[in-house]
């Protein structure tokens, strides 16, 4: 009997397997056009199934559920396990990273899921490696289909180790991954080595697998078939028809503690040697910082993640990468990676515009409502979502080089696709596929960059590009936008230490740029919430609800005062083990008055005393004046260090003044303090760990898990530089609640205005 069962088992390995439900194999004509589906399970019947598909046949599975008892198949085990982890961020066999705690998207489990397997524990050092290419594909599909549920899955026996989590965080930060990642120590038989996709619907089989070389068009077609004509452009189901859909900008959550560093993944740099200017792409801060050879910040392009042209202060970018300075035009060209665009910044007029793709021509409307919709809501006037994907679609540009023929050579990060763009017209002249073919076209230009990289001492080179640093040829191309020559130095982007280095070619000495004039950067976009978003009753994205709930403050205090002018003085105590890099500048302070108050800090006392503030009238006056208000004149660096940020012996003083009417009001004061640790004679490894832990206390979010702080410490310890040289930003958020009583009663009908002053002490912890 046992011999008979063994024979039957051997026979079953030859014939096609039978499952319950329907499953079709791809026809030959599809697999010829695109790299077709594949099953990761090695099986002798693969050749037989291929012979059927070569003849144009399809295999249908017949249901046998009524004849046999249900038994979980390997793929059912995998789907059941993933579904069981959705409600818990961490369990005995799993850990979710980059996932919002209260997100409800995955709870609607009848949607279409795209899972990226096996790409989160091996840093792709070599351009064109499968992981880098797979990240580009899955991110493009995530942007194309807002209703598609995208996630990552990584199986490892040591998922709870700090090393595994640190590597996953590093990859998430480098490739700007916004979808959740599931780590598991369970071993599934269908798992294979390398990166691949898995597509399914509603946590039910069958699973469709795609190998690393699959064409993006193939997955796009399969997703459309599974969605069965759903409205792919629908962001969220808001009940009221008049409400404009709100674009929610997603950012990597698992490495959010790093955004309070001065630089957050500084990855690309270019130089204007004549003007002594360097252009640094502070990629994950979505801005380009312009500074001189001494580190003084001269200007900043970009203020918020998104896609919008305009003045530098209001322009929106999404992970800007490589750039080059065009001296004849006095313009900076750079690639806006996550927006799949090329932008041009006019440095004289301080205006940003989109160079490619061309904006849709729309009739300009000067009405008040048009102004509100164009400025209060994020918009995108460029059509980047065509009905069908194309293998030559302009996706995730990263490298940018100007050729001698007045063309732009633009390559993606994996260096597998090159777009040749005409600088005069902004049109794409050709597309080249494959790293070797690309090097044949622009090899000489990349060789010049490689020669600079070879001048870096070996230890520093490993710090910049990884432990297994490449040594020659095409492997250098992934880092060619991270360095630039200026004067007798080489500027280097250190994405590990989140800093910019300066190598002296003659002496070989390497030092860090010491930045100054932080007031130009203003208050970071994630610190205040300048406009409170109001949603209609309905279903809103979880990320939006979380942003509204994040209105936590470092200090909240209540006062009961008479109406009139209130002079507020905030006394901020700086921790003893830290020091300010430079005095607090006015550009780093933001004030707002709500309710029965109006902020009058910039007005003269006599002028401010004439203001009569009413709740309704104040709101209408501000709305009337807002579209026609002229931008305030810029203050020089010397003028910005005003009395509003007075330095004291043990801290800083911030002044604020408001006029109040009877009623309830709130005064919000936010500020950005740029700090560094004080010099400490203890240079031991334990001393460095203590300093890193202290900085992690400043950086980590309030609701961060313990392991997130450990990850922060590990990242800070990776750098070879001194901990005392690391500049980080400590945000301060203060809310003062003021309850103003009625005006004092007198015989005349005139208002009696009273002056008050309050002192508030706050400590940066």
C-alpha positions as CSV (number, residue, x, y, z in Angstrom):
1,X,0.0,0.0,0.0
2,X,2.8,2.4,0.9
3,X,4.4,1.7,-2.5
4,X,1.2,2.5,-4.2
5,X,0.9,5.9,-2.5
6,X,4.5,6.7,-3.4
7,X,3.7,5.9,-7.1
8,X,0.6,8.1,-6.9
9,X,2.6,11.0,-5.4
10,X,5.2,10.7,-8.2
11,X,2.4,10.7,-10.8
12,X,0.8,13.8,-9.2
13,X,4.1,15.7,-9.7
14,X,3.8,15.2,-13.4
15,X,0.2,16.2,-14.0
16,X,-1.1,19.8,-13.5
17,X,-2.2,20.4,-10.0
18,X,-6.0,20.9,-9.3
19,X,-7.3,23.5,-6.9
20,X,-10.7,24.8,-6.0
21,X,-11.8,27.9,-7.9
22,X,-10.8,29.3,-11.3
23,X,-7.3,30.0,-12.5
24,X,-6.0,30.7,-16.0
25,X,-2.5,30.6,-17.3
26,X,-1.3,33.4,-19.5
27,X,-1.6,32.8,-23.3
28,X,1.5,32.8,-25.3
29,X,0.8,36.1,-27.0
30,X,0.8,37.9,-23.7
31,X,3.9,36.2,-22.5
32,X,5.6,37.1,-25.7
33,X,4.8,40.8,-25.3
34,X,5.5,41.1,-21.7
35,X,7.4,38.8,-19.2
36,X,4.4,36.8,-18.1
37,X,3.3,35.4,-14.7
38,X,5.3,32.8,-13.0
39,X,4.8,30.4,-10.2
40,X,7.6,30.5,-7.7
41,X,7.2,26.9,-6.6
42,X,9.6,24.6,-8.4
43,X,7.6,21.8,-9.9
44,X,8.2,19.1,-12.6
45,X,4.8,20.0,-14.2
46,X,6.2,23.4,-15.2
47,X,7.4,22.2,-18.6
48,X,4.1,20.4,-19.3
49,X,2.2,23.6,-18.4
50,X,4.5,25.6,-20.7
51,X,3.8,23.2,-23.5
52,X,0.0,23.8,-23.1
53,X,0.5,27.6,-23.1
54,X,2.7,27.4,-26.1
55,X,-0.2,25.9,-28.0
56,X,-2.5,28.8,-26.8
57,X,-4.4,26.7,-24.3
58,X,-5.6,27.7,-20.8
59,X,-6.0,25.5,-17.8
60,X,-9.1,25.8,-15.6
61,X,-9.3,24.4,-12.2
62,X,-12.4,22.5,-11.3
63,X,-14.0,22.7,-7.8
64,X,-13.7,19.5,-5.7
65,X,-14.7,21.1,-2.4
66,X,-18.0,19.2,-2.1
67,X,-16.2,15.8,-2.5
68,X,-13.3,16.3,0.0
69,X,-12.8,18.0,3.3
70,X,-11.2,21.5,3.0
71,X,-7.5,21.5,3.7
72,X,-5.4,24.7,3.7
73,X,-3.1,25.0,0.7
74,X,0.3,26.6,1.1
75,X,-1.0,29.9,-0.5
76,X,-4.0,29.8,1.8
77,X,-1.7,29.6,4.8
78,X,0.2,32.6,3.6
79,X,-3.0,34.7,3.0
80,X,-4.5,33.6,6.3
81,X,-1.4,34.6,8.1
82,X,-1.2,38.1,6.5
83,X,-4.9,38.6,7.3
84,X,-4.5,37.6,10.9
85,X,-1.8,40.3,11.5
86,X,-3.7,43.3,10.2
87,X,-5.1,44.4,13.6
88,X,-1.8,44.0,15.6
89,X,1.4,46.0,14.9
90,X,3.4,43.3,16.6
91,X,2.9,39.7,17.5
92,X,4.9,36.5,18.4
93,X,5.6,35.8,14.7
94,X,5.3,39.2,13.0
95,X,6.1,42.9,13.2
96,X,4.6,45.7,11.0
97,X,6.8,48.6,10.0
98,X,5.8,51.8,8.3
99,X,2.1,51.2,9.2
100,X,-0.3,53.7,10.7
101,X,-1.8,52.2,13.9
102,X,-5.4,53.2,13.3
103,X,-5.4,52.8,9.6
104,X,-8.6,51.2,8.4
105,X,-7.8,50.7,4.7
106,X,-6.7,47.1,5.1
107,X,-9.8,46.2,7.1
108,X,-11.8,46.4,3.9
109,X,-10.4,43.0,2.9
110,X,-12.2,42.5,-0.4
111,X,-9.9,44.8,-2.3
112,X,-7.0,44.1,-4.6
113,X,-3.6,43.6,-2.8
114,X,-0.2,43.9,-4.3
115,X,2.6,42.5,-2.2
116,X,6.3,42.9,-2.7
117,X,8.3,39.9,-1.3
118,X,11.9,39.6,-0.3
119,X,13.3,43.1,-1.1
120,X,13.9,44.6,2.4
121,X,16.9,42.9,3.9
122,X,19.5,43.4,1.1
123,X,20.6,46.9,0.3
124,X,20.9,47.2,-3.5
125,X,24.4,48.7,-3.9
126,X,24.7,47.9,-7.6
127,X,22.6,49.9,-10.0
128,X,20.1,47.8,-11.8
129,X,19.8,45.3,-9.0
130,X,16.4,43.7,-8.7
131,X,15.4,45.4,-5.5
132,X,15.9,48.9,-6.8
133,X,13.9,48.1,-10.0
134,X,11.1,46.4,-8.0
135,X,10.8,49.5,-5.7
136,X,10.3,51.7,-8.7
137,X,7.6,49.4,-10.2
138,X,5.6,49.0,-7.0
139,X,5.7,52.7,-6.2
140,X,4.5,53.7,-9.6
141,X,1.5,51.3,-9.3
142,X,0.8,52.6,-5.8
143,X,0.6,56.2,-7.2
144,X,-1.4,55.1,-10.2
145,X,-4.1,53.2,-8.2
146,X,-5.0,54.9,-5.0
147,X,-7.5,52.1,-4.1
148,X,-4.8,49.4,-4.6
149,X,-3.6,48.0,-1.3
150,X,0.2,47.8,-1.5
151,X,2.4,46.2,1.2
152,X,5.8,44.6,1.6
153,X,6.5,41.2,3.1
154,X,9.9,39.9,4.4
155,X,10.5,36.6,6.0
156,X,13.4,36.2,8.3
157,X,14.2,34.1,11.4
158,X,15.6,37.2,13.2
159,X,13.0,39.9,12.5
160,X,13.1,41.1,16.1
161,X,16.8,41.8,16.0
162,X,17.9,45.5,15.8
163,X,20.1,44.8,12.8
164,X,17.2,43.5,10.6
165,X,14.9,46.3,11.6
166,X,17.7,48.9,11.1
167,X,18.3,47.7,7.6
168,X,14.6,47.7,6.8
169,X,14.4,51.3,8.0
170,X,17.4,52.3,6.0
171,X,16.0,50.9,2.8
172,X,12.6,52.5,3.5
173,X,14.3,55.9,4.0
174,X,16.5,55.6,0.9
175,X,13.8,54.5,-1.5
176,X,11.1,56.6,0.1
177,X,8.7,53.7,0.7
178,X,5.3,54.8,2.1
179,X,3.5,51.4,2.1
180,X,3.5,49.2,5.2
181,X,6.0,46.3,5.5
182,X,5.3,43.0,7.3
183,X,8.2,41.2,8.8
184,X,7.7,37.6,9.8
185,X,9.9,34.8,11.2
186,X,7.6,32.1,9.7
187,X,8.9,30.1,6.8
188,X,6.4,29.5,4.0
189,X,7.1,26.9,1.4
190,X,6.1,29.2,-1.5
191,X,8.8,31.8,-0.5
192,X,11.7,32.0,-2.9
193,X,15.0,33.9,-2.9
194,X,15.0,37.3,-4.5
195,X,12.4,40.0,-5.0
196,X,9.0,39.2,-6.7
197,X,5.4,40.4,-6.7
198,X,2.3,38.7,-5.6
199,X,-1.2,39.8,-6.6
200,X,-4.5,38.6,-5.1
201,X,-8.0,39.9,-4.2
202,X,-9.9,39.7,-1.0
203,X,-7.4,37.4,0.8
204,X,-8.6,34.6,-1.4
205,X,-6.6,32.5,-3.9
206,X,-5.3,32.2,-6.4
207,X,-2.1,34.1,-5.9
208,X,-0.5,35.4,-9.1
209,X,3.3,35.7,-8.9
210,X,5.6,37.9,-11.0
211,X,9.3,37.5,-11.2
212,X,11.7,40.5,-11.0
213,X,12.0,41.0,-14.8
214,X,8.2,41.4,-15.3
215,X,7.2,44.3,-17.4
216,X,5.2,47.0,-15.6
217,X,2.5,46.8,-18.3
218,X,1.8,43.2,-17.3
219,X,1.0,44.0,-13.7
220,X,-1.0,47.0,-14.7
221,X,-3.2,44.9,-16.9
222,X,-3.7,42.3,-14.2
223,X,-4.7,44.9,-11.7
224,X,-7.3,46.4,-14.0
225,X,-8.8,42.9,-14.6
226,X,-9.1,42.3,-10.8
227,X,-10.6,45.7,-10.1
228,X,-13.4,45.0,-12.8
229,X,-13.8,48.6,-13.9
230,X,-13.6,50.3,-10.5
231,X,-13.0,54.0,-10.4
232,X,-9.2,53.9,-10.0
233,X,-8.9,57.6,-9.6
234,X,-11.2,57.7,-6.5
235,X,-9.2,58.7,-3.5
236,X,-11.8,58.4,-0.7
237,X,-15.5,58.2,-0.4
238,X,-16.6,61.6,0.8
239,X,-20.4,61.8,1.2
240,X,-21.0,65.4,0.3
241,X,-20.8,66.0,-3.5
242,X,-19.6,69.6,-3.1
243,X,-16.5,68.7,-1.2
244,X,-13.2,68.7,-3.2
245,X,-11.2,65.6,-2.9
246,X,-8.2,66.2,-0.7
247,X,-4.8,64.9,-1.8
248,X,-3.0,63.4,1.2
249,X,0.7,63.4,1.0
250,X,2.1,60.1,2.3
251,X,5.6,60.0,3.8
252,X,7.6,57.1,5.3
253,X,6.4,56.7,8.9
254,X,9.0,54.3,10.3
255,X,11.9,56.7,9.8
256,X,10.0,59.9,10.8
257,X,12.3,60.4,13.7
258,X,15.1,61.4,11.3
259,X,13.2,64.4,9.8
260,X,14.1,66.6,12.8
261,X,17.8,66.4,11.7
262,X,19.0,69.4,9.8
263,X,19.4,67.3,6.7
264,X,17.2,64.2,6.0
265,X,18.9,62.0,3.4
266,X,21.0,64.6,1.5
267,X,21.6,62.7,-1.7
268,X,22.6,64.9,-4.6
269,X,24.6,68.1,-5.0
270,X,25.8,70.4,-7.8
271,X,27.9,73.5,-8.0
272,X,28.0,77.1,-9.4
273,X,31.7,77.7,-9.2
274,X,31.5,81.3,-10.6
275,X,29.0,82.4,-8.0
276,X,30.4,80.3,-5.2
277,X,27.1,78.5,-4.7
278,X,26.3,74.9,-4.0
279,X,22.9,73.3,-4.5
280,X,22.1,70.5,-2.1
281,X,19.0,68.3,-2.6
282,X,17.7,67.7,0.9
283,X,15.7,64.9,-0.6
284,X,13.3,63.6,2.1
285,X,12.8,67.2,3.3
286,X,11.5,68.0,-0.2
287,X,13.7,71.1,-0.7
288,X,16.9,72.3,-2.3
289,X,19.2,74.3,-0.1
290,X,21.5,76.9,-1.7
291,X,24.7,77.7,0.4
292,X,28.1,79.1,-0.2
293,X,31.5,77.6,0.4
294,X,31.5,78.5,4.0
295,X,28.2,76.8,4.7
296,X,26.1,80.0,4.9
297,X,22.6,79.2,3.7
298,X,21.7,81.7,0.9
299,X,18.2,80.5,-0.2
300,X,15.9,77.5,-0.1
301,X,13.6,76.1,-2.9
302,X,10.5,74.3,-1.7
303,X,8.4,74.5,1.4
304,X,6.1,71.5,1.4
305,X,5.7,68.0,-0.2
306,X,3.5,68.1,-3.2
307,X,3.6,69.4,-6.8
308,X,3.1,73.2,-7.3
309,X,5.0,75.9,-9.1
310,X,5.5,79.4,-7.8
311,X,7.8,81.4,-5.6
312,X,10.4,79.5,-3.7
313,X,8.5,79.9,-0.4
314,X,5.3,78.4,-1.7
315,X,6.6,75.9,-4.3
316,X,6.1,72.2,-3.6
317,X,8.4,69.4,-4.5
318,X,8.5,65.6,-3.9
319,X,12.0,64.2,-3.3
320,X,14.2,66.4,-5.6
321,X,17.3,64.6,-6.7
322,X,20.1,65.6,-9.2
323,X,20.5,69.1,-10.5
324,X,22.7,71.2,-12.7
325,X,23.2,75.0,-12.9
326,X,22.7,76.7,-16.3
327,X,24.9,79.8,-16.1
328,X,23.6,81.5,-19.2
329,X,20.0,81.4,-17.9
330,X,20.9,81.7,-14.2
331,X,18.6,78.8,-13.6
332,X,18.8,75.5,-11.7
333,X,17.4,72.5,-13.5
334,X,16.7,69.5,-11.3
335,X,14.6,66.3,-11.4
336,X,11.6,66.0,-9.1
337,X,11.8,62.3,-8.5
338,X,8.5,61.3,-6.9
339,X,6.6,63.8,-9.2
340,X,8.2,62.3,-12.3
341,X,9.1,65.7,-13.5
342,X,11.9,68.1,-14.4
343,X,11.7,71.5,-12.7
344,X,13.5,74.8,-13.5
345,X,14.2,77.4,-10.8
346,X,14.9,80.9,-11.9
347,X,17.4,82.1,-9.3
348,X,17.0,85.8,-10.1
349,X,13.2,85.9,-9.9
350,X,13.1,83.2,-7.3
351,X,10.3,81.4,-9.2
352,X,10.0,77.7,-9.8
353,X,8.3,76.2,-12.9
354,X,7.8,72.8,-14.4
355,X,10.0,72.1,-17.4
356,X,8.7,68.6,-18.2
357,X,6.0,67.5,-18.6
358,X,4.2,70.5,-19.9
359,X,1.4,71.9,-17.8
360,X,-2.1,71.8,-19.1
361,X,-3.2,75.2,-20.4
362,X,-6.1,76.5,-18.4
363,X,-7.9,79.8,-18.5
364,X,-6.9,81.9,-15.6
365,X,-9.6,82.8,-13.1
366,X,-9.1,85.7,-10.8
367,X,-12.2,85.2,-8.7
368,X,-11.9,84.8,-4.9
369,X,-13.1,81.2,-5.0
370,X,-10.5,80.4,-7.6
371,X,-7.8,81.8,-5.4
372,X,-9.0,79.8,-2.4
373,X,-9.2,76.5,-4.3
374,X,-5.7,77.1,-5.9
375,X,-4.0,78.1,-2.7
376,X,-5.8,76.2,0.1
377,X,-6.0,72.9,-1.6
378,X,-3.1,71.0,-3.1
379,X,-3.4,70.8,-6.9
380,X,-1.7,69.2,-9.8
381,X,-2.3,70.7,-13.2
382,X,-0.2,68.2,-15.1
383,X,-1.5,65.0,-16.6
384,X,0.8,62.2,-15.6
385,X,-1.8,59.4,-15.5
386,X,-2.4,58.0,-19.0
387,X,-4.9,55.3,-19.6
388,X,-2.2,52.8,-20.4
389,X,1.3,52.5,-19.0
390,X,4.2,52.4,-21.4
391,X,7.6,50.8,-20.9
392,X,9.2,54.2,-21.8
393,X,7.1,56.2,-19.3
394,X,9.0,58.9,-17.5
395,X,9.1,57.4,-14.0
396,X,11.3,58.3,-11.0
397,X,14.1,60.3,-12.6
398,X,17.2,60.5,-10.4
399,X,20.4,61.4,-12.3
400,X,20.7,64.5,-14.5
401,X,23.7,65.4,-16.8
402,X,24.0,68.1,-19.4
403,X,25.6,66.8,-22.6
404,X,27.9,68.8,-25.0
405,X,25.1,68.7,-27.6
406,X,22.8,70.8,-25.3
407,X,20.8,67.8,-24.4
408,X,19.8,66.5,-20.9
409,X,20.7,62.9,-20.0
410,X,18.2,61.8,-17.4
411,X,18.4,58.3,-15.8
412,X,16.5,56.6,-13.1
413,X,18.2,55.5,-9.9
414,X,18.6,51.9,-11.0
415,X,20.4,53.3,-14.1
416,X,18.3,51.0,-16.3
417,X,16.5,53.7,-18.3
418,X,17.9,56.8,-19.9
419,X,15.8,59.6,-21.3
420,X,17.4,62.0,-23.7
421,X,15.7,65.4,-23.5
422,X,16.1,68.5,-25.7
423,X,17.1,71.4,-23.4
424,X,15.6,74.0,-25.8
425,X,12.1,72.5,-26.3
426,X,11.8,70.2,-23.2
427,X,10.8,67.2,-25.3
428,X,12.1,63.7,-25.0
429,X,14.1,62.8,-28.1
430,X,14.8,59.1,-27.2
431,X,14.7,56.4,-24.6
432,X,17.6,53.9,-24.0
433,X,17.2,50.7,-22.0
434,X,19.9,48.8,-20.3
435,X,22.9,49.9,-18.2
436,X,25.5,48.9,-20.8
437,X,23.8,50.8,-23.6
438,X,23.5,53.8,-21.4
439,X,27.2,53.8,-20.6
440,X,27.9,53.8,-24.4
441,X,26.1,57.1,-24.7
442,X,27.1,59.0,-21.6
443,X,30.1,56.9,-20.4
444,X,32.5,59.7,-20.7
445,X,30.4,62.0,-18.5
446,X,30.0,59.3,-15.8
447,X,33.7,58.6,-16.0
448,X,34.5,62.2,-14.9
449,X,32.3,61.7,-11.8
450,X,33.9,58.3,-11.2
451,X,37.4,59.9,-11.2
452,X,36.3,62.2,-8.4
453,X,34.9,59.2,-6.4
454,X,38.2,57.4,-6.7
455,X,40.0,60.3,-5.0
456,X,38.1,59.6,-1.7
457,X,40.0,57.6,0.9
458,X,38.9,54.0,1.2
459,X,37.4,54.3,4.7
460,X,35.3,57.3,3.8
461,X,34.2,55.6,0.6
462,X,32.8,52.7,2.5
463,X,31.0,55.2,4.8
464,X,29.4,56.8,1.8
465,X,28.4,53.9,-0.4
466,X,28.3,50.9,1.9
467,X,30.5,48.2,3.3
468,X,30.8,46.3,0.1
469,X,31.6,49.4,-1.9
470,X,32.0,48.9,-5.7
471,X,35.3,49.7,-7.1
472,X,35.0,50.4,-10.8
473,X,32.9,50.7,-13.9
474,X,29.2,50.9,-13.9
475,X,28.9,50.3,-10.2
476,X,30.0,53.9,-9.6
477,X,27.1,55.4,-11.6
478,X,24.6,55.1,-8.7
479,X,26.6,57.7,-6.7
480,X,27.7,60.1,-9.5
481,X,25.1,62.7,-8.4
482,X,26.2,62.6,-4.8
483,X,29.5,64.5,-5.3
484,X,30.7,67.6,-7.2
485,X,34.0,69.5,-7.6
486,X,34.3,73.1,-6.6
487,X,37.5,75.1,-6.2
488,X,40.1,72.8,-4.8
489,X,37.6,70.6,-3.0
490,X,35.1,67.8,-3.6
491,X,31.7,68.2,-2.0
492,X,30.3,64.8,-0.8
493,X,26.8,63.8,0.3
494,X,26.9,61.6,3.3
495,X,23.5,59.9,3.5
496,X,24.6,57.8,6.4
497,X,25.6,60.7,8.6
498,X,23.1,63.1,7.1
499,X,25.6,65.7,6.4
500,X,27.7,67.3,3.6
501,X,31.5,66.6,3.6
502,X,34.3,68.7,2.0
503,X,37.4,66.9,0.8
504,X,40.6,68.9,0.2
505,X,42.2,67.5,-2.9
506,X,45.7,68.6,-1.9
507,X,45.8,67.5,1.7
508,X,43.2,64.7,1.5
509,X,41.6,66.0,4.7
510,X,37.8,65.6,5.0
511,X,35.6,68.0,7.1
512,X,32.0,68.7,7.4
513,X,30.2,71.9,6.2
514,X,29.2,74.0,9.2
515,X,25.9,75.5,8.2
516,X,24.5,78.8,9.4
517,X,21.7,81.3,8.7
518,X,18.9,78.8,9.4
519,X,16.2,81.5,9.4
520,X,16.2,81.2,5.6
521,X,14.8,77.7,6.0
522,X,11.8,79.0,7.9
523,X,9.7,76.8,10.1
524,X,9.6,73.2,8.9
525,X,6.2,72.2,7.4
526,X,5.6,69.4,9.8
527,X,5.8,71.6,12.9
528,X,2.7,73.9,12.7
529,X,-0.7,73.2,11.2
530,X,-1.4,76.6,9.7
531,X,-4.9,75.7,8.4
532,X,-7.3,73.4,10.1
533,X,-8.9,71.1,7.5
534,X,-12.7,70.6,7.9
535,X,-14.2,67.5,6.3
536,X,-17.8,66.7,5.5
537,X,-19.4,63.8,7.3
538,X,-18.1,60.7,5.6
539,X,-15.2,58.4,5.3
540,X,-11.8,60.2,5.3
541,X,-8.4,58.7,4.8
542,X,-6.8,57.6,8.1
543,X,-3.7,59.6,7.4
544,X,-5.8,62.8,7.4
545,X,-7.5,61.9,10.7
546,X,-4.1,61.2,12.2
547,X,-2.7,64.6,11.1
548,X,-5.6,66.3,12.8
549,X,-5.0,64.3,15.9
550,X,-1.3,65.1,16.0
551,X,-2.0,68.6,17.3
552,X,-0.1,67.9,20.4
553,X,1.7,70.7,22.2
554,X,4.8,70.9,24.4
555,X,3.1,73.4,26.7
556,X,-0.6,74.4,27.3
557,X,-1.6,77.1,29.7
558,X,-4.9,78.9,30.5
559,X,-5.4,82.5,31.4
560,X,-8.4,84.7,32.3
561,X,-7.9,88.4,31.4
562,X,-9.7,91.6,30.5
563,X,-10.0,92.6,26.8
564,X,-7.3,94.7,25.2
565,X,-3.7,94.2,24.3
566,X,-1.8,91.3,25.8
567,X,2.0,91.2,25.7
568,X,3.2,87.6,25.9
569,X,6.8,86.6,26.7
570,X,7.9,83.0,26.3
571,X,11.0,82.1,28.3
572,X,12.4,78.9,26.8
573,X,15.0,77.0,28.8
574,X,17.6,75.2,26.7
575,X,18.8,71.8,28.2
576,X,22.2,72.1,29.9
577,X,23.8,69.4,27.8
578,X,22.9,71.1,24.5
579,X,23.7,74.5,22.9
580,X,22.1,76.6,20.2
581,X,24.0,76.5,16.9
582,X,23.1,80.1,16.4
583,X,20.6,82.6,17.9
584,X,17.0,82.0,17.2
585,X,15.9,84.0,14.1
586,X,12.6,85.5,13.4
587,X,12.2,83.3,10.3
588,X,12.1,80.2,12.6
589,X,9.1,81.5,14.7
590,X,5.4,81.2,13.7
591,X,2.5,82.8,15.6
592,X,-1.2,82.5,15.2
593,X,-4.2,83.9,17.0
594,X,-7.7,82.2,16.9
595,X,-11.1,83.2,18.1
596,X,-11.6,86.6,19.8
597,X,-7.9,87.6,19.3
598,X,-5.8,89.1,16.6
599,X,-2.0,88.9,16.5
600,X,-0.4,92.3,16.4
601,X,3.3,91.6,17.2
602,X,4.6,93.5,14.2
603,X,2.5,96.6,14.8
604,X,3.3,99.7,16.8
605,X,1.5,99.9,20.2
606,X,-0.4,103.0,19.3
607,X,-1.5,101.6,15.9
608,X,-2.5,98.3,17.5
609,X,-4.5,100.0,20.2
610,X,-6.9,101.5,17.6
611,X,-7.9,98.0,16.4
612,X,-11.4,96.9,17.5
613,X,-11.6,93.2,17.2
614,X,-14.8,91.3,16.6
615,X,-14.9,87.6,16.0
616,X,-17.0,87.6,12.8
617,X,-15.6,90.9,11.5
618,X,-12.0,89.8,12.0
619,X,-12.7,86.6,10.0
620,X,-14.3,88.5,7.1
621,X,-11.6,91.2,7.1
622,X,-8.8,88.6,6.8
623,X,-10.6,86.7,4.0
624,X,-11.1,90.0,2.0
625,X,-7.5,91.0,2.4
626,X,-5.8,87.6,1.9
627,X,-6.0,87.4,-1.9
628,X,-4.7,90.9,-2.4
629,X,-2.1,91.1,0.3
630,X,1.4,91.8,-0.9
631,X,4.3,89.5,0.3
632,X,6.1,91.0,3.2
633,X,9.5,92.4,2.5
634,X,12.3,90.0,3.3
635,X,14.5,90.7,6.3
636,X,18.2,90.4,6.1
637,X,20.0,87.8,8.2
638,X,21.1,90.6,10.6
639,X,17.6,92.1,10.9
640,X,16.0,88.7,11.5
641,X,17.7,88.2,14.8
642,X,15.2,90.5,16.5
643,X,14.0,91.0,20.0
644,X,11.4,88.3,19.3
645,X,14.2,85.7,19.8
646,X,16.2,87.4,22.5
647,X,19.0,85.2,23.9
648,X,19.3,84.9,27.6
649,X,21.9,83.3,29.9
650,X,20.0,80.0,30.2
651,X,17.6,80.2,27.3
652,X,15.7,82.2,24.7
653,X,12.9,84.7,24.9
654,X,10.1,84.9,22.3
655,X,7.8,87.9,22.3
656,X,4.2,88.0,21.0
657,X,1.4,90.5,21.3
658,X,-2.3,90.1,20.6
659,X,-5.4,92.3,20.8
660,X,-8.4,90.5,22.4
661,X,-12.2,91.0,22.5
662,X,-14.6,89.4,25.0
663,X,-14.7,85.7,24.3
664,X,-12.5,82.7,24.1
665,X,-9.3,82.8,22.1
666,X,-6.1,80.8,21.5
667,X,-2.6,81.9,20.8
668,X,-0.3,79.4,19.1
669,X,3.5,79.9,19.0
670,X,5.8,77.5,17.2
671,X,9.5,77.7,16.8
672,X,12.4,75.7,15.5
673,X,15.6,75.5,17.6
674,X,18.7,74.2,16.0
675,X,20.8,72.5,18.6
676,X,23.8,70.3,19.0
677,X,25.3,68.5,21.9
678,X,27.9,70.3,24.0
679,X,31.5,69.2,23.7
680,X,32.3,66.4,26.2
681,X,35.8,65.1,27.0
682,X,34.4,61.6,27.2
683,X,35.2,60.2,23.7
684,X,34.7,56.5,24.6
685,X,32.2,54.3,22.8
686,X,29.9,54.3,25.8
687,X,30.0,58.1,25.9
688,X,29.1,58.2,22.2
689,X,26.2,55.8,22.8
690,X,24.9,58.0,25.7
691,X,25.0,61.1,23.5
692,X,23.2,59.3,20.7
693,X,20.6,58.1,23.2
694,X,20.1,61.7,24.3
695,X,19.6,63.0,20.8
696,X,17.2,60.1,20.2
697,X,15.1,61.4,23.1
698,X,14.8,64.7,21.2
699,X,14.1,63.2,17.8
700,X,11.7,60.3,18.5
701,X,7.9,61.0,18.2
702,X,5.9,61.1,21.3
703,X,4.1,57.9,20.5
704,X,7.2,56.1,19.3
705,X,7.8,52.5,20.3
706,X,10.9,51.6,22.3
707,X,12.4,49.8,19.3
708,X,12.1,53.0,17.3
709,X,14.3,54.8,19.7
710,X,16.8,52.0,19.4
711,X,16.7,52.3,15.6
712,X,17.5,56.0,16.0
713,X,20.5,55.3,18.2
714,X,21.8,52.8,15.7
715,X,21.5,55.2,12.8
716,X,23.4,57.9,14.8
717,X,26.1,55.4,15.7
718,X,26.7,54.4,12.1
719,X,28.4,57.7,11.2
720,X,32.1,58.1,11.8
721,X,31.7,61.7,12.7
722,X,31.6,63.1,16.2
723,X,28.1,63.2,17.7
724,X,28.8,66.8,18.9
725,X,28.9,67.9,15.2
726,X,25.4,66.7,14.4
727,X,22.9,69.5,14.1
728,X,19.3,68.7,14.9
729,X,16.1,70.7,15.1
730,X,14.0,70.7,18.3
731,X,10.4,72.0,17.6
732,X,8.5,73.9,20.2
733,X,4.7,74.1,20.2
734,X,3.0,76.3,22.8
735,X,-0.8,76.9,23.1
736,X,-2.1,79.6,25.3
737,X,-5.9,79.6,26.0
738,X,-7.3,83.0,26.9
739,X,-10.8,83.6,28.3
740,X,-11.6,87.4,28.1
741,X,-14.3,88.7,30.2
742,X,-16.7,91.6,29.2
743,X,-15.5,95.1,29.0
744,X,-15.6,97.0,32.3
745,X,-18.8,99.0,32.6
746,X,-18.6,102.8,32.6
747,X,-21.0,105.6,32.0
748,X,-19.9,106.4,28.4
749,X,-20.4,104.0,25.5
750,X,-16.7,103.9,24.6
751,X,-14.8,100.6,25.0
752,X,-12.3,100.5,27.8
753,X,-9.2,98.8,26.6
754,X,-6.9,97.3,29.2
755,X,-3.3,96.2,28.8
756,X,-2.0,92.9,30.2
757,X,1.2,91.0,30.2
758,X,2.0,87.4,30.9
759,X,5.2,85.4,31.2
760,X,5.3,81.7,30.3
761,X,8.2,79.5,31.1
762,X,8.8,76.5,28.9
763,X,11.6,73.9,28.9
764,X,12.9,72.0,25.9
765,X,13.1,68.4,27.0
